[in-house]
């Protein structure tokens, strides 16, 4: 069999496999590499057509030139895959690289399309107006027959070398990405990852082999790119059709959407229905297979149309907003279907900053709606009872901690008053309003006495030691934060009040953290420290300064204020210190009142 026959057969098979690969990938939209593989298969079709066309040109110059252009364009357009693969693995490329690629691509494509034109424009051929770029790619070219194969021999110019440099960059960048993904971002199995990159790189390596062979021997190599395309498309078909190279995220989303018990309807930005789940089909008699593609406002019954229109024109005053999800929560906005009651919601679907559609869903609130009025009083009464029991338990814990540490008598009570006063002042000043409200203030005054609960685990000799602590003793003392937080997490896990249990845990764990990160036990800093712990830190240190301990004398009130002031921005949150300094009169009243209680 002649070389011509072999090349002709290989180019034909490469073309057929490229088309087959394109069809297989197009039939599997859920494939992980769908866009990458589909684009790559299309560009290999162009390249295969170019190689096959060269062989079929019968040495006719016009046909040979056209198919050579097709070959180069197909090879060059594969470079688009470079950006697609980086995007697939969530690796951000600099903007200048996109700009450079676009500019060089435009120039290279113009030179490829015009390498056979002279400087003079040709009538009826607009591209010939750019004919002056032709000699930038090839200085000249001619047809040569060798070993039964047709070649377009050429003398390369700088444009061709730019094209070659782009090919080398493409190959090197994909090899680098393969290594990077293997080491740091392996979201695919090694076998699948290797097959994916091999399918993208083999045709490029084959083309580089042809060019290197030409540069070394000054003779055209037997075209091997068609063989590379054959291997590449076999790998692509293997990945998608055999390895079931599916996108688990997309498939899981589809499965969840279809099987979720909440009725949901997907609507695009032109308000046409694009998907419905099984729960919607079971609930609504108006939904059938023909609803897909219809305008939602025309297909929906009036009661759904009103709900949907209200939600997409939502002003934020009559419902709750969580992220992009909006819900109508007033009783007159509920949807009644049969004996069931639903609360309508809309979730906006965004592509970056662009709205591309909505998910309209209906939460089943039948039980809540039916029993709301009869249970409201009972729930309120039981809640009050639980809170009272919880507060009693909390003060019992605090009492145990205070009596374990003889040097801190009255400390827990005083710090509770200080934290409440500071939090109230922050709210009045409008600081941290996204967190601090009346419920926050009420809760922090209740949980503040629990901040040192972990000291029950610390040896009394260490707590009451008259002198500096050894490193081991210091370590045990500092452990009271972690052990206290663990204790409260266990003790309050069934309290039913997330704010209360969460704040109790936070102040126990973080009240010795510093604003500049020099504290313990986690050395977090700044706003990473919960605001409740930042408030607790100021109250805790202030009271400790005013108290006499085995290892120190009490500071005066003025000295304590000065120390707190000078440690703003290092130990303490400056905003909390500012609020604390604004309540000096109230702080003195607290001290006087508690002192009078002790005298009585």
C-alpha positions, 0 to 999 in steps of 0.5 A: 500500500502506497504512502498516499493511500495510507495518508488518505485512509488515516485522514479519512478515518480522522475526519470520520472519528472527529465527526463521531466524537462531536456527535457523541459529546453533543449527545452527552451535555452532562459531560464534565468536559462538554464545552472543551471536548465539543469545541476540540472535536469541531476544530479537529474536523476542520484540521482533518478536512484540511489534511484530507483536502490536501491529499484530494487536491490532485495538485491543483494549486487553488484546492491545495491552498484552500485546504492548507488554509483549512488545516492551519485554521483548524490547528490554530482554533484549537488554542481556544481550548486552552482558555476553556480548560483553564476555566473548567479547572477554575484557574483565573488567567490575567486579562492581558493574556486574553487581550494578547491572545485576541490580538495575535489570533486576529493577526495570525488568522488574517495572515493564514487567510491571505498567504496566497494573495499578492499586494494587489486587491482582487475584484469580488474578494474582500479578503484580498484587500488584506493581501499585503499581509500574505508574505508575512506568513509565507515569503513564497510557496510552491507545490512538491510531490514526494513519495507519492504525497503532495506538499505545499512547500514554503519559505516561512516568515515571521508570522509563521514563526509566531504561529509556531510559538503560539502552538508551543505556548499552548502545549507548554501551558497545557502540560503545566496545567496537567501537572498543577491539577495533578498536584493541587486541584485533582477533581478528576480521577488520574486516569480520566485526567490523563486521558483528557489532557492526552486527547488535547495534546497529541495532535499538537505534539504531532504537528510540532513533530512535523515542523521539527522534522522539516527544520532538521531535514529540510524535507516534509515529514509524512503527515502524522497529525491525522494519526494524532487526531485519530488517537485524540478522538478515540480518547474523547469517545472513550471518556464520554461514552465508556468512562461515563465522564459525567458532571456529578454536580450538574447531575446531582442538581438535576436529580435533586430538583426532580425528586425534591418534595417542594414544587418548583418551576424554572423560568428564564429571563423572558419569563418562559417555563424551562423546567418543572419537577415531579412535585409540581406535576403532581400538585397542579392540574394545569401542568403538562408536557406542553407547558415547557416553552410557554410564557409563565404569566400566561400558563399560570392560573391567577393565584400563581401569577399574582404571587410570582409578579409580587415576588419579582417586584418585591420591595423588601418590606413584606417578606424575608430576603436570604441571598437572592431568595425572596418570600412572601410571608403575610397570610394573604400571600399564601397559595391554597391548593386543595387542602394544602397551604403553600408559601411562594418563593422566588430564587433569582438565578444569576450568571455573574451579575446578569439575571438569567432566570428564576426558580419559583417554588412553593413551601408546604406550610399547611401544618404551620398554618392550620395550627398557628393560632391554636399553638401560639399561646402554648408555644409562647408559654413553654418558651418562657418556661424553657428560657427561665430554666435555661437562665437558672441553669446558666447562673448555677454554672456561673455560681460554680465557676465563681466559687471555684475561683475565690479571687473573682467574687462578684466578677461574673455579675459585674461583667454581665452589667458591663456587657449589656451597657456596652452593647446598648451603647453600640446599638445607640451609636449605630455600630455593628447594627447588622449584628447588634439588636435588642435580642442581642443585648438581652442575650449577652447580658444572660450569657456573660456570666458563663465566660469563665465557666471553663475555670472549674476544670483548672486547679484551684491552686493555680487560680489562687496562686500568689505569684507568676505561673509556670509555663505548664500552669499558664497552659492549663489556665489558658485551657479554660477557654476551650474547655468552657466552650466545649462544656457549654456546647454540650450543656446547651445543645438542646436549648433550642435557642441558637443565638443563646447557645452560640453566643455562650460558646463564643464568649467562653472560647474567644474572650481572651483573643486580641484585636491584633491576633496576639491572644489565645486560644486560636489567635484570630484577630480583628472582625474574625473575633465574634462581636460578643467576645470583643465586648466581653473582653473589654468588660472582663479586663476592666473588672479584673483591673479594678479587682484585687487578685493574689498576684496584684493590687487593684487599679484605680478607676482612672487607671483602669480607664487609661489602660483600656483606652491605650490598648484600643487597636491592640488588645481591644476593638477600637469601636467597642472601647469608644462605646465603653468610654461613652458610658462612664457615668453608667459604669460608675452607677453600676459599681456604686449600686453593686457596692451598696448591695454588698454592704446591705 
